[in-house]
Amino acid sequence: MATPTTSRFATLALEYDGPVARLSLQHPPLNVITTGMMAELVAALEEAAHHPGISTLVLRGSGGGFSAGVDVAAHTPEKVRDMLVGFHSVIRSLIACKQVTIAAVHGNCLGGGAELAAVCDLAFTTASAKWCFPEISLGCFPPVAAAVLSAVIGQKKAADLILTGRTISGAEAAAMGLANECVPDSQLEGRVHETCERLSGLSPTSLALTKKALYAWDSIHMDKGLARAEKIYLEELMQTQDAHEGIRAFLEKRKPQWKKT
């Protein structure tokens, strides 16, 4: 077996082991995605894309969970545009990745973290994992999920998760189609390794071209859908009092007072 080599970032670790790249979020305690991490994710994905012989990229979170999502403080009016542009650059880089992408999910997988997992080619989750798109509770919505989740799990199920913001278990995430399989916590690493081993015996070039063909139809709609969701978010949602109130209430640790209509 080849000796793993690691490229270190401030909030990430990118490890190469033969044909497998493992990208780990390392921002304890919750792996919150800051604007700095967004820039590092884009750089890491670009680096992995050009690393010779890599056919598979595993995305995971270090410590107790996958990711609690994008930093809520980055949703304030003066920061939100840069935040959306930065995070959507990560999503586009992940979708454009020519390697097969695998999300290995444990613990909290919330908001932007759940969006990262949702756009990976494959996802494996522990039974105890908690998946959620909680943005509606802040008076907001998740633009990436709004654009792509219906294609992943179907419109009714996507509407359920996005409009209610409810938390589901790893088992329910797998049953819905957010993950390929739900496994006991102790088996996640082995199940991901097994899949990487299978993919490692296949042609990286053929896998990349098959991915390109597999998503040919979806990619057309994803580009337009994400651009439209981003436009609605910035030009309409962020002009409402409730969006500002929801973010302020979260940061001030109080219940939001929604505007009566």
Beta strands, then each sheet from edge to edge (+ up, - down):
strand 1: 5-8
strand 2: 12-17
strand 3: 20-25
strand 4: 56-61
strand 5: 100-105
strand 6: 108-110
strand 7: 122-126
strand 8: 130-132
strand 9: 168-169
strand 10: 181-183
sheet 1: 1+ 2- 3+ 4+ 5+ 7+ 10+
sheet 2: 6+ 8+ 9-
end
